[in-house]
Every structure is written in structure tokens, then in C-alpha cells.
Amino acid sequence: MNKKNLHLALLLFCMSLSLGALAQQDKAVVKKLKGLDKYIERAMKDWKVPGVAMVIVKDGKVAYQKGYGYRDVAKKLPVTPQTQFAIGSSSKAFTATTVCQLVDDGVLDLDKPLKEYLPDFKLYDDYVTNNMTARDLLCHRSGLPRHDLAWYGTDFTREELYKNLHHLEATQGFREGWQYQNLMFMTAGYLVGKLSGKSWEKNVQERIFNPLGMNNSNLSVAQLKKTANRAIGYNEKDEKIEAMPYRNIDVVGPAGSINSTVEDMAKWVTLQLNKGKYEKEKVVSAGMMAQMHRPHTIVPGNATKEQFYTNYGLGWFITSYRGQLLVHHGGNIDGFSALVAFLPQDKIGMVILTNKNATPITNIIRNEVVDRLKGLSDIDWSKKGLKRYKKAMEAAKKAQEEGKVKPVAGTKPSHSLKDYAGKYKHPAYGQITVVLDKGKNQLKAQYHTFDLALKHFHYDVFQVDEGPFKGVNLQFLMNTKGEVQKISSELQAGVEFIEFDRVNEKAALSEASLDKYLGEYELQGATVKVWKRKGNLMVTLPNQPDWELVALKKAHTFDFKDKRLKGYQMIFKVAKDKATEASFHQPNGVFTAKRK
């Protein structure tokens, strides 16, 4: 083929691609959406959104799809319908579907207690533990508030998070009301893995992505990073747009780790509108699809002139928008905002994906599209939203100033900074490690995967000085001996402050080094015996069981191994390499026994 023919072939090929893209557009829909592109571009400017991808499905076919702006601002790479975005909590409907597929398989009943399927399932209350069902998990009525900082950036595994659930405090009674809860959706995914013998990820891939042909979708930011046509996430800071690092949330994947394109998500919307079938293949039964799309709990909030009270189904919000039945679910994760929405009675659906953190533009575009397609009176949702946003920001700033705790001037820490350094642990929220930067004479903390600089606020309170936790106060608490023993912080509104107990670092002592402590001690007329068993130091008191001791790095100090004696210690006084006293440090005082 000569160069002229090659150019002609390439031209015809490009024309065929363009014609193919145009052929996908529904002429009636295009006519109704005349001027929409300019509206979206203006809204993107209003809300400082770098890129948007949108698809509209009508009667089982793609009626309109397009990319706007940039997926990568620095490189000026455009958004296309094949650009991959994180969809965040729009993933929850996928998880609900995998649960409902198990119901179709006959291996799960939505209304039987989870304990029948997960014997080790445990929450904050025995009644809730014994009565919680899969349906409860999927409609946010566990009684738990978000507790997002227990998982955000954590190094816990999914199973560890699951086993730590009972350490989380509730703010409502069981089934008393709706509270959005990511960890319950994580638990739903964990349930799917246990019952199917395959991970939640494999269930989504094999039972949803593959039948729908969603070949440009994946379930981890690790896979997103390997995708050539992927969006960079952005955040607005000081009225400027800056790139955000990808956040790996695989550990709570069932609550929001899916990445996809509008081209692929169009197939997902088609499945919803076609009662669980896609191209004649049943992915989930019509009955279970109806269960997912019907109201289960009432979402707190007032009705507006345009939108009725909102309900929640199984992984979906359900409401009436300007008289139209609307089923939808948004998603937000670091640098990305998404929305999946459909009008079941009109067989119209849409997906809007953006690379801007926590932007309302997804709802603005959705409303504009519905208004145009349904011939409703015009409302400039972007303009209206900007007014609401400005008013809300002013109110929030005022409330923040009014409720802001001001530091007490002239105060200082009660200890030298090195005394605050150490490891502090909460069974569900994980570990905070505090270190002293001697060069700067400043405390720093590591929490999950975050490095946090601390500045003195007042007394024994230090404040996070930067990053996503900026402004969070950490209060260091003492025991009766004046030693720094806890960190207390308001990490979840509505519950008691989350307390992290200091971790007493263990020491590896040789068996021979324990000999100095062995012997009998007199305590108020009673004999205390210290002895060895299999290389471990033991203590026996009259009419009590034998207690094993655990050596700590602090010299001659031992914890009791039994968790029931948390807070109890045994500290020896040693002279000439032999213990002369053994003191029992207990919450109710210190009791000293002298060597016999």
C-alpha cells in the first residue's frame, strides 16, 4: 500500500470511528439536550471541575455520551467515554447485587441473622449481634455512625476490621433510623466472600463485570494506576486546583473501591432498567432487583419544592424528583465524585463521572439532564447551587468560629516532650505512634498511613498542624502516678472520645535474668510467691490462681498477661542484683510486699 492509499485508509478508519460514535446518539435525545454541552462546560468552570464524562441510556441503548475537559490537567489529556474514574460509593449497589445473587442461589436469606452465616460476627450489643441481618447491612440501619477514621488509610486487613467491629460505639438504637455506614457494606462483602468461597472482588468480576462485558472496569486503585486512559483526581485548595494522590481503599472495597468508565457503566445502568437482565442473560432476578430499588429506610432531611423525602433501598437512594421516580447513588473518594441515576418508569438512566473531590456538579448535571429530557421548566441548577454553597460555607464558618475552642494562654505541657513519645492503641481505630523530633523539638504522630505534625495547643493537648487531620486535638491523659497513659480525641461525633491506651513495650529477658526476682514476699501478713514456669515469671497470691507476668522495657517492670488484669503491674525494687521488694500497682492503689 502506497503512502497516499495509507492516508486514505486511515482517514476512512477515523471517519468510521466518528460515525460509530455519532450513531450511538439518539436523535430525539440530542435534540432535547441542545445546549447541554455549553451548560456543562460553564458548570465545570463555576465549580472548578477539570474533567467530566457522561453517558445517557434510553430504552436499553446509549443515547448520548461524551467527555468534557481534562483527565490530566498538566498534560492536557482529554476525557473520553473510555476514561477510567473511581466511582466511590456508587460501588455499594454492586455489593448489594452480589448479596442478592446469593439469595437467588438459595444460600442466603436476607432476613435471617448473620450469626447463622458468620458465627464470629459481633457488634457492640448482644441483641444487635444476634439479630442483625444482611438486609440491615445493606440499608444502613445498624445504629452505628460512620466511624470512617477506623478504616481510612488503615493498615488493618478486611478481616481484622470485621473482627474489630464490636469495639465501635453506636449512636442510635438498632433499626431506629438511617445512618450511612461504610463498614457494614464492607461486612456485606466479607459475607459474600465467606458464603461463596471466593472474594467479593472475584464475585463482582465473575458475576457482574464479565456477563455485562465491563472489560474496562476494575476493583482496586492498584489496577487504576496501570490503566493508560485514567483520570487524575483533583482537589480545590485556596481556590486553586491541585492533584490528589490516589487513595487505596481495598480494605473496605465493597463500600467503594470500583473504577470504571461511562462506556462500561452504561451497561450497569441498562441492567438496572431491564430488571436484572443484560442482553437476555439474567444476572440477578427481577424479584431481587425490585428489592434493591424499593425503600427500606427513611433518610433524614427535609423535602424541597423539587425533591420529595429520600429513602434508601439496598445500595440505592430512592426519591421523587419534580414528580419523577428517581433511583440513584453518588460516590466520593479522594479526588473523584460520581453519580449513577435512573428514572425506572421512563427507562432512562445516566452516569456522571468527575475527577474533582466532593463536587456537587454530578447532581447539577443530573438535574439539568432530567429537566431537559422531561420538558420541565428551566432551573439554573449551577447558579442555584453556587448560592446555596456560599450560604452553607458562611454558616459553617460562623458555626466553626462560635464553637471553636481557644487555647488557654500561658500554659505548657506537664511533662517534657520525650515523655509523650510512645505507641498508643485503640482496638478498632488502630495505633497512634508519637515520636519526638529532637532537631525541631516537636512531637510528630503517625496514624495509619498519615504522618502528622503536632503543635502544643494548651496544657497536655496537642493539635494536628497539617494534612487531612488538621485541627484535630489529641489530649494526653495521665494515670494516678502522673505517667502519660492515654490519648483521647474526638474522632467520631456523637460518641465518647476515642481513647488510645499506651502500649507497654515488651522486653525479651533471658531465663537466667529472672532469677533475681524469685522468692517469697510478705504482703500484709500473707505470702506472695514469685517463681518460674517454662521460662516465664509467675506470681502466686493466697486463694488466687497463678498469674503469668510479661516483662516490659522499663526496668524491673512487669504486666500481667491476663487481659482481665489490664492496668495492673508488678514492679520490683532491686539491690545488688536481687529484688528486695515487689510492688503491686493497681487502679485502687500501690501495695508493697517485702522479701522474706
C-alpha positions as CSV (number, residue, x, y, z in Angstrom):
1,M,0.0,0.0,0.0
2,N,1.5,3.4,-1.0
3,K,1.5,6.4,1.3
4,K,-1.5,8.0,-0.4
5,N,-3.6,4.9,0.0
6,L,-2.4,4.5,3.5
7,H,-3.6,8.1,4.4
8,L,-6.9,7.4,2.7
9,A,-7.4,4.2,4.7
10,L,-6.5,6.0,8.0
11,L,-9.0,8.7,7.1
12,L,-11.8,6.3,6.4
13,F,-11.0,4.4,9.6
14,C,-11.1,7.6,11.6
15,M,-14.4,8.6,9.9
16,S,-15.8,5.2,10.7
17,L,-15.0,5.7,14.4
18,S,-16.6,9.2,14.3
19,L,-19.7,7.9,12.6
20,G,-19.9,5.0,15.0
21,A,-19.8,7.4,17.9
22,L,-22.5,9.6,16.3
23,A,-24.6,6.6,15.5
24,Q,-24.8,5.9,19.3
25,Q,-26.6,9.2,19.8
26,D,-30.4,9.2,19.9
27,K,-31.6,12.0,17.6
28,A,-34.6,12.8,19.8
29,V,-32.4,12.9,22.9
30,V,-29.8,15.0,21.1
31,K,-32.5,17.5,20.1
32,K,-33.8,17.8,23.7
33,L,-30.3,18.2,25.0
34,K,-29.3,21.0,22.6
35,G,-27.1,23.5,24.5
36,L,-26.3,21.0,27.3
37,D,-22.6,20.8,26.4
38,K,-22.2,24.6,26.8
39,Y,-24.1,24.3,30.1
40,I,-21.8,21.6,31.4
41,E,-18.7,23.5,30.4
42,R,-20.0,26.6,32.2
43,A,-20.8,24.5,35.3
44,M,-17.3,23.0,35.2
45,K,-15.9,26.5,35.3
46,D,-18.3,27.5,38.1
47,W,-17.2,24.6,40.3
48,K,-13.6,24.3,39.1
49,V,-14.0,20.7,37.8
50,P,-11.2,19.6,35.5
51,G,-13.0,16.7,33.7
52,V,-16.4,15.1,33.3
53,A,-17.6,12.0,31.5
54,M,-21.3,11.4,30.9
55,V,-23.5,8.8,29.4
56,I,-27.3,8.7,29.0
57,V,-29.1,5.4,28.3
58,K,-32.6,5.2,27.0
59,D,-34.6,2.1,26.2
60,G,-31.6,-0.1,26.7
61,K,-29.3,1.8,24.3
62,V,-26.7,4.5,24.6
63,A,-28.5,7.7,23.6
64,Y,-25.7,10.2,24.4
65,Q,-22.2,10.0,25.7
66,K,-19.3,12.5,25.8
67,G,-16.2,13.5,27.7
68,Y,-15.5,17.1,28.8
69,G,-12.3,18.8,29.9
70,Y,-9.2,17.1,31.0
71,R,-8.4,13.8,32.7
72,D,-4.9,15.1,33.3
73,V,-4.6,18.9,33.5
74,A,-0.8,19.2,33.4
75,K,-0.5,17.0,30.3
76,K,-3.7,18.4,28.7
77,L,-5.1,14.9,28.2
78,P,-8.8,15.0,27.3
79,V,-11.6,13.0,29.0
80,T,-13.2,10.4,26.7
81,P,-16.0,7.9,27.3
82,Q,-13.2,5.3,27.8
83,T,-11.5,7.3,30.6
84,Q,-11.4,5.4,33.9
85,F,-12.5,7.1,37.1
86,A,-13.0,6.0,40.7
87,I,-16.8,5.7,41.3
88,G,-16.5,5.6,45.1
89,S,-19.7,4.7,46.9
90,S,-21.6,4.0,43.7
91,S,-19.8,0.6,44.2
92,K,-22.3,-0.1,47.0
93,A,-25.0,-1.2,44.5
94,F,-22.6,-3.8,43.1
95,T,-22.1,-5.2,46.6
96,A,-25.9,-5.3,47.2
97,T,-26.2,-7.2,43.9
98,T,-23.6,-9.8,44.9
99,V,-25.5,-10.4,48.1
100,C,-28.8,-10.7,46.2
101,Q,-27.2,-13.2,43.8
102,L,-26.5,-15.4,46.8
103,V,-30.2,-15.2,47.7
104,D,-31.1,-16.2,44.2
105,D,-28.6,-19.2,44.6
106,G,-30.5,-20.3,47.7
107,V,-27.5,-20.0,50.1
108,L,-28.6,-16.8,51.9
109,D,-31.8,-15.4,53.4
110,L,-31.8,-11.6,53.7
111,D,-33.8,-11.7,56.9
112,K,-32.0,-14.5,58.8
113,P,-29.5,-13.4,61.5
114,L,-25.9,-13.0,60.2
115,K,-24.8,-15.3,63.1
116,E,-26.2,-18.2,61.1
117,Y,-23.7,-17.5,58.3
118,L,-20.9,-15.8,60.3
119,P,-20.7,-17.4,63.7
120,D,-18.0,-15.0,64.8
121,F,-20.0,-11.9,63.9
122,K,-20.1,-9.5,66.8
123,L,-21.2,-5.9,67.4
124,Y,-21.5,-3.5,70.4
125,D,-24.6,-5.2,71.8
126,D,-25.6,-8.8,72.2
127,Y,-29.1,-8.2,70.9
128,V,-27.9,-6.4,67.8
129,T,-25.2,-9.1,67.3
130,N,-27.9,-11.9,67.4
131,N,-30.4,-10.1,65.2
132,M,-28.5,-8.2,62.6
133,T,-29.3,-9.4,59.1
134,A,-27.9,-9.0,55.6
135,R,-30.8,-6.6,54.8
136,D,-29.8,-4.5,57.8
137,L,-26.2,-4.2,56.4
138,L,-27.4,-3.0,53.1
139,C,-29.8,-0.3,54.2
140,H,-27.8,1.5,56.9
141,R,-29.8,0.7,60.0
142,S,-27.2,-0.9,62.3
143,G,-27.2,2.0,64.8
144,L,-23.6,2.7,64.1
145,P,-22.4,6.2,62.9
146,R,-19.8,6.3,60.2
147,H,-16.6,5.6,62.2
148,D,-14.7,6.3,59.0
149,L,-11.4,7.1,60.7
150,A,-11.3,3.5,61.9
151,W,-10.6,2.4,58.3
152,Y,-9.5,5.5,56.3
153,G,-5.8,4.9,55.4
154,T,-5.6,1.9,57.8
155,D,-3.1,-0.9,57.7
156,F,-5.7,-3.3,59.1
157,T,-6.9,-6.2,56.8
158,R,-10.6,-6.5,55.9
159,E,-10.9,-9.5,58.3
160,E,-9.2,-7.5,61.1
161,L,-11.7,-4.6,60.6
162,Y,-14.5,-7.1,60.6
163,K,-13.3,-8.7,63.9
164,N,-12.9,-5.2,65.5
165,L,-16.5,-4.1,64.9
166,H,-17.7,-4.8,68.4
167,H,-15.3,-2.1,69.7
168,L,-17.3,0.6,67.9
169,E,-19.9,2.6,69.8
170,A,-23.4,3.2,68.4
171,T,-25.3,6.5,68.4
172,Q,-28.8,5.1,67.7
173,G,-30.8,2.0,68.6
174,F,-30.8,-0.9,66.2
175,R,-33.2,-0.3,63.3
176,E,-34.1,3.0,64.9
177,G,-33.0,5.1,62.0
178,W,-30.8,5.5,58.9
179,Q,-27.0,6.2,59.4
180,Y,-24.6,5.9,56.5
181,Q,-22.1,3.2,57.4
182,N,-19.2,2.0,55.1
183,L,-18.1,-0.7,57.5
184,M,-21.4,-2.5,57.3
185,F,-21.1,-2.7,53.5
186,M,-17.6,-4.0,54.0
187,T,-19.1,-6.7,56.2
188,A,-21.6,-7.4,53.4
189,G,-18.7,-8.0,51.0
190,Y,-17.0,-10.1,53.7
191,L,-20.2,-12.2,54.0
192,V,-20.2,-12.7,50.2
193,G,-16.7,-14.0,50.3
194,K,-17.3,-16.4,53.1
195,L,-20.5,-17.9,51.6
196,S,-19.3,-18.2,48.1
197,G,-15.8,-19.3,48.8
198,K,-14.5,-16.5,46.6
199,S,-13.6,-13.0,47.5
200,W,-16.0,-10.1,47.0
201,E,-13.7,-8.9,44.2
202,K,-14.0,-12.2,42.3
203,N,-17.7,-12.3,42.7
204,V,-18.0,-8.8,41.1
205,Q,-15.6,-9.7,38.3
206,E,-17.1,-13.1,37.5
207,R,-20.8,-12.4,38.2
208,I,-21.2,-8.8,37.1
209,F,-18.3,-7.4,35.1
210,N,-17.9,-10.5,32.9
211,P,-21.6,-11.0,32.0
212,L,-22.0,-7.3,31.2
213,G,-18.8,-7.1,29.3
214,M,-17.4,-4.4,31.6
215,N,-13.9,-5.0,30.4
216,N,-12.6,-1.6,31.2
217,S,-13.5,-1.7,34.9
218,N,-11.6,-2.9,38.0
219,L,-11.7,-3.1,41.7
220,S,-8.6,-1.5,43.1
221,V,-6.6,1.7,42.8
222,A,-3.6,-0.6,42.1
223,Q,-5.3,-1.6,38.8
224,L,-6.4,2.0,38.1
225,K,-2.7,3.1,38.2
226,K,-1.9,0.6,35.5
227,T,-4.6,1.9,33.1
228,A,-3.4,4.2,30.4
229,N,-6.6,6.2,29.9
230,R,-7.2,7.0,33.6
231,A,-8.2,10.3,35.3
232,I,-6.0,12.1,37.8
233,G,-8.0,13.1,40.9
234,Y,-8.1,16.8,41.9
235,N,-8.9,18.8,45.0
236,E,-9.6,22.5,45.5
237,K,-7.3,24.3,48.0
238,D,-7.2,28.0,48.5
239,E,-9.3,28.4,45.4
240,K,-6.8,26.5,43.3
241,I,-7.0,23.0,41.8
242,E,-4.2,20.6,42.7
243,A,-3.7,16.9,42.0
244,M,-4.5,14.4,44.8
245,P,-2.7,11.1,45.4
246,Y,-4.7,8.0,44.7
247,R,-6.1,6.5,47.9
248,N,-6.1,2.7,48.2
249,I,-9.3,1.6,50.0
250,D,-9.2,-2.1,49.1
251,V,-9.7,-3.0,52.7
252,V,-13.3,-1.6,52.5
253,G,-13.6,-2.3,48.8
254,P,-17.2,-3.4,49.0
255,A,-18.1,0.1,50.2
256,G,-16.4,2.0,47.4
257,S,-13.3,0.7,45.5
258,I,-14.6,0.2,41.9
259,N,-13.1,2.1,39.0
260,S,-14.9,2.3,35.7
261,T,-15.8,4.3,32.6
262,V,-19.1,5.8,31.4
263,E,-19.0,3.4,28.5
264,D,-18.9,0.4,30.9
265,M,-21.3,1.9,33.4
266,A,-23.9,2.3,30.7
267,K,-24.2,-1.5,30.7
268,W,-24.7,-1.4,34.5
269,V,-27.5,1.1,34.2
270,T,-29.1,-1.0,31.4
271,L,-29.1,-3.9,33.8
272,Q,-31.0,-1.8,36.3
273,L,-33.6,-0.7,33.8
274,N,-34.0,-4.2,32.4
275,K,-34.9,-5.8,35.7
276,G,-31.7,-7.8,36.2
277,K,-31.2,-8.9,32.6
278,Y,-28.5,-7.9,30.1
279,E,-28.7,-9.0,26.5
280,K,-31.1,-11.8,27.5
281,E,-28.7,-13.1,30.3
282,K,-30.1,-13.0,33.8
283,V,-27.5,-11.5,36.1
284,V,-29.8,-11.2,39.1
285,S,-33.5,-12.0,39.4
286,A,-36.2,-9.4,38.8
287,G,-37.5,-10.0,42.3
288,M,-34.2,-9.2,43.9
289,M,-33.7,-6.2,41.7
290,A,-37.1,-4.9,42.9
291,Q,-35.9,-5.4,46.5
292,M,-32.9,-3.3,45.9
293,H,-34.9,-0.5,44.2
294,R,-37.6,-0.2,46.9
295,P,-37.5,1.9,50.0
296,H,-36.3,0.3,53.3
297,T,-35.3,3.2,55.5
298,I,-36.1,6.9,55.5
299,V,-33.0,9.2,55.1
300,P,-33.1,12.2,57.5
301,G,-33.6,15.5,55.8
302,N,-36.4,17.8,54.6
303,A,-38.3,17.6,51.4
304,T,-37.9,20.6,49.0
305,K,-40.1,22.0,46.3
306,E,-38.2,19.9,43.7
307,Q,-37.4,16.8,45.6
308,F,-39.5,14.6,48.0
309,Y,-38.2,12.9,51.1
310,T,-35.4,10.5,50.3
311,N,-35.4,6.8,51.2
312,Y,-32.7,4.1,51.0
313,G,-33.2,0.7,49.4
314,L,-30.4,-1.9,49.2
315,G,-27.4,0.1,47.9
316,W,-29.6,2.8,46.3
317,F,-31.3,6.1,47.2
318,I,-34.9,6.4,46.1
319,T,-36.8,9.7,45.8
320,S,-39.2,11.7,43.7
321,Y,-37.6,14.5,41.7
322,R,-40.1,17.0,40.3
323,G,-42.7,14.3,40.2
324,Q,-40.3,11.7,38.6
325,L,-39.4,8.5,40.4
326,L,-35.6,8.7,40.7
327,V,-33.2,5.9,41.9
328,H,-29.6,7.0,42.3
329,H,-26.3,6.7,44.3
330,G,-23.4,9.0,44.4
331,G,-19.8,8.3,45.2
332,N,-16.9,10.4,46.6
333,I,-13.3,9.3,47.2
334,D,-10.1,11.2,47.2
335,G,-10.1,13.3,44.0
336,F,-13.3,11.8,42.5
337,S,-17.0,12.3,42.5
338,A,-19.5,10.1,40.7
339,L,-23.3,9.6,40.2
340,V,-25.4,6.8,38.8
341,A,-29.1,7.7,38.4
342,F,-32.1,6.4,36.5
343,L,-35.8,7.0,36.0
344,P,-37.3,3.5,36.0
345,Q,-40.7,4.5,34.7
346,D,-39.1,6.2,31.7
347,K,-36.3,3.6,31.1
348,I,-33.8,6.5,31.2
349,G,-30.5,6.3,33.1
350,M,-27.3,8.2,33.3
351,V,-23.8,8.1,34.8
352,I,-21.7,11.1,35.5
353,L,-18.0,10.7,36.5
354,T,-15.7,13.5,37.5
355,N,-12.1,14.0,38.7
356,K,-12.9,16.6,41.4
357,N,-13.1,15.8,45.1
358,A,-16.6,16.2,46.7
359,T,-18.2,18.3,44.0
360,P,-22.0,18.7,43.6
361,I,-21.6,19.1,39.9
362,T,-22.8,15.5,39.4
363,N,-26.2,16.3,40.9
364,I,-26.3,19.6,38.9
365,I,-25.8,17.8,35.6
366,R,-28.3,15.1,36.5
367,N,-31.0,17.6,37.3
368,E,-30.3,19.6,34.1
369,V,-30.5,16.4,32.0
370,V,-33.8,15.2,33.6
371,D,-35.3,18.7,33.2
372,R,-34.4,18.8,29.5
373,L,-35.5,15.2,28.7
374,K,-38.8,15.5,30.6
375,G,-39.5,19.0,29.3
376,L,-39.7,20.5,32.8
377,S,-39.4,24.2,33.4
378,D,-35.9,25.5,33.4
379,I,-33.9,25.9,36.6
380,D,-30.3,27.0,36.5
381,W,-29.0,24.4,39.0
382,S,-25.4,25.5,38.9
383,K,-26.3,29.1,39.7
384,K,-28.7,28.0,42.4
385,G,-26.1,25.6,43.8
386,L,-23.5,28.2,44.0
387,K,-25.8,30.4,46.1
388,R,-26.6,27.5,48.4
389,Y,-22.9,26.6,48.6
390,K,-21.8,30.1,49.5
391,K,-24.6,30.4,52.1
392,A,-23.7,27.0,53.6
393,M,-19.9,27.8,53.7
394,E,-20.7,31.1,55.5
395,A,-22.9,29.3,58.0
396,A,-20.3,26.6,58.6
397,K,-17.6,29.1,59.1
398,K,-19.7,31.1,61.6
399,A,-20.6,27.8,63.5
400,Q,-16.9,26.8,63.5
401,E,-15.8,30.1,64.9
402,E,-18.6,30.1,67.6
403,G,-17.8,26.5,68.6
404,K,-14.0,26.9,68.3
405,V,-12.1,26.1,71.5
406,K,-9.5,28.8,72.0
407,P,-6.2,27.8,73.6
408,V,-5.6,29.0,77.2
409,A,-2.7,31.4,77.1
410,G,0.4,30.9,79.1
411,T,0.0,27.1,79.6
412,K,2.6,24.5,78.9
413,P,2.8,20.7,78.9
414,S,3.0,19.0,82.3
415,H,5.9,16.7,81.1
416,S,8.9,17.1,78.9
417,L,8.1,16.3,75.3
418,K,10.0,12.9,75.4
419,D,7.5,11.6,77.9
420,Y,4.7,11.8,75.4
421,A,6.5,9.7,72.8
422,G,5.3,6.1,72.6
423,K,2.7,3.8,71.0
424,Y,-1.0,4.2,71.8
425,K,-3.6,1.8,70.6
426,H,-7.4,1.5,70.2
427,P,-8.8,-2.0,69.4
428,A,-10.8,-0.7,66.4
429,Y,-9.2,2.6,65.4
430,G,-5.7,1.2,65.4
431,Q,-2.4,2.7,66.6
432,I,-1.0,6.2,67.0
433,T,2.8,6.4,67.3
434,V,4.1,9.6,68.8
435,V,7.8,10.4,68.3
436,L,9.9,13.4,69.3
437,D,11.8,15.2,66.5
438,K,14.7,16.3,68.6
439,G,16.0,18.7,65.9
440,K,12.8,20.7,65.8
441,N,11.9,19.9,69.5
442,Q,8.5,19.0,68.1
443,L,6.2,16.0,68.5
444,K,5.1,14.1,65.5
445,A,2.5,11.3,65.2
446,Q,1.9,8.5,62.7
447,Y,-1.7,7.4,62.4
448,H,-2.5,4.6,59.9
449,T,-0.6,5.8,56.8
450,F,-0.6,9.5,57.8
451,D,2.4,11.5,59.1
452,L,1.1,14.2,61.4
453,A,3.0,17.2,62.8
454,L,1.8,18.3,66.2
455,K,1.9,21.7,67.8
456,H,1.2,22.4,71.5
457,F,-2.3,23.8,72.0
458,H,-2.6,24.1,75.8
459,Y,-1.9,22.1,78.9
460,D,-1.5,18.5,77.7
461,V,-3.4,19.0,74.5
462,F,-1.6,19.0,71.1
463,Q,-3.1,19.8,67.8
464,V,-2.5,18.3,64.3
465,D,-0.9,21.1,62.3
466,E,-1.3,19.9,58.7
467,G,-2.9,17.4,56.3
468,P,-6.3,15.8,56.4
469,F,-6.5,15.8,60.2
470,K,-5.5,19.5,60.6
471,G,-7.2,21.0,63.6
472,V,-7.8,17.7,65.4
473,N,-6.9,17.8,69.1
474,L,-5.0,15.0,70.9
475,Q,-5.3,15.1,74.7
476,F,-2.7,13.2,76.6
477,L,-4.1,11.7,79.9
478,M,-2.2,10.6,83.0
479,N,-2.6,7.7,85.4
480,T,-2.6,8.3,89.2
481,K,1.2,8.1,89.2
482,G,1.4,11.1,86.8
483,E,2.6,8.9,83.9
484,V,1.3,9.6,80.3
485,Q,-1.0,6.7,79.7
486,K,-3.7,7.6,77.1
487,I,-4.5,9.8,74.1
488,S,-8.1,11.0,73.8
489,S,-9.6,12.5,70.7
490,E,-13.0,13.4,69.2
491,L,-12.7,11.3,66.0
492,Q,-16.4,10.5,65.7
493,A,-19.2,12.9,66.5
494,G,-21.9,11.6,68.8
495,V,-19.9,9.1,70.8
496,E,-17.5,9.3,73.7
497,F,-14.0,10.5,72.8
498,I,-11.9,7.7,71.2
499,E,-9.2,6.6,73.7
500,F,-5.9,5.1,72.7
501,D,-4.1,3.3,75.5
502,R,-0.4,3.4,75.8
503,V,1.3,0.2,74.6
504,N,3.8,-1.0,77.2
505,E,6.7,-2.3,75.1
506,K,7.7,-5.8,76.0
507,A,11.3,-6.9,76.8
508,A,12.9,-10.2,75.9
509,L,14.6,-11.3,79.1
510,S,16.7,-14.4,79.4
511,E,15.5,-17.0,81.8
512,A,18.6,-16.6,84.0
513,S,17.9,-12.8,84.3
514,L,14.6,-13.7,86.0
515,D,16.3,-15.4,89.0
516,K,16.8,-12.1,90.8
517,Y,13.1,-11.8,91.3
518,L,12.4,-15.3,92.6
519,G,11.4,-15.9,96.2
520,E,8.7,-15.2,98.8
521,Y,7.5,-11.8,99.8
522,E,5.3,-10.7,102.7
523,L,2.2,-8.6,101.9
524,Q,0.2,-7.6,105.0
525,G,0.7,-10.9,106.7
526,A,0.2,-13.0,103.5
527,T,2.9,-14.7,101.5
528,V,3.4,-13.9,97.8
529,K,5.4,-16.4,95.8
530,V,7.4,-15.4,92.7
531,W,8.6,-18.4,90.6
532,K,9.3,-19.6,87.1
533,R,7.4,-21.8,84.8
534,K,8.7,-22.7,81.3
535,G,10.9,-19.7,81.3
536,N,8.2,-17.3,82.3
537,L,7.9,-15.4,85.6
538,M,4.9,-16.3,87.7
539,V,3.3,-14.9,90.8
540,T,1.0,-16.7,93.3
541,L,-1.1,-15.0,95.9
542,P,-3.2,-16.8,98.6
543,N,-6.5,-18.1,97.2
544,Q,-5.8,-16.9,93.7
545,P,-4.8,-18.6,90.5
546,D,-1.2,-18.5,89.2
547,W,-0.6,-15.3,87.2
548,E,1.9,-15.1,84.4
549,L,4.0,-11.9,84.2
550,V,5.2,-10.2,81.0
551,A,8.5,-8.2,81.1
552,L,8.5,-4.6,79.9
553,K,11.3,-2.5,78.6
554,K,11.0,-0.3,81.7
555,A,13.5,-1.8,84.2
556,H,12.1,-4.4,86.7
557,T,8.5,-3.7,85.5
558,F,6.0,-6.5,84.5
559,D,2.5,-6.5,83.2
560,F,0.0,-9.3,84.0
561,K,-0.6,-11.3,80.9
562,D,-4.2,-12.0,81.7
563,K,-6.3,-9.3,79.9
564,R,-8.7,-9.2,82.9
565,L,-5.9,-7.5,84.8
566,K,-5.4,-4.7,82.4
567,G,-3.8,-1.7,84.2
568,Y,-2.2,-3.9,86.9
569,Q,1.6,-4.1,87.1
570,M,4.2,-5.6,89.3
571,I,7.4,-3.5,89.9
572,F,10.4,-4.9,91.7
573,K,13.0,-2.9,93.7
574,V,16.4,-4.4,93.1
575,A,19.6,-4.0,95.1
576,K,22.9,-5.9,94.4
577,D,21.2,-7.9,91.6
578,K,18.5,-9.2,93.9
579,A,14.9,-8.0,94.4
580,T,14.1,-6.7,97.8
581,E,10.5,-5.5,97.2
582,A,7.7,-6.3,94.9
583,S,5.0,-3.6,94.5
584,F,1.5,-4.3,93.0
585,H,0.4,-1.3,91.1
586,Q,-3.4,-1.4,90.8
587,P,-6.2,1.0,89.9
588,N,-7.0,1.3,93.6
589,G,-3.5,1.9,94.8
590,V,0.0,0.5,95.3
591,F,0.7,-2.4,97.6
592,T,4.3,-3.3,98.5
593,A,5.5,-6.7,99.6
594,K,9.0,-7.1,101.1
595,R,11.2,-10.1,100.5
596,K,11.1,-12.6,103.4
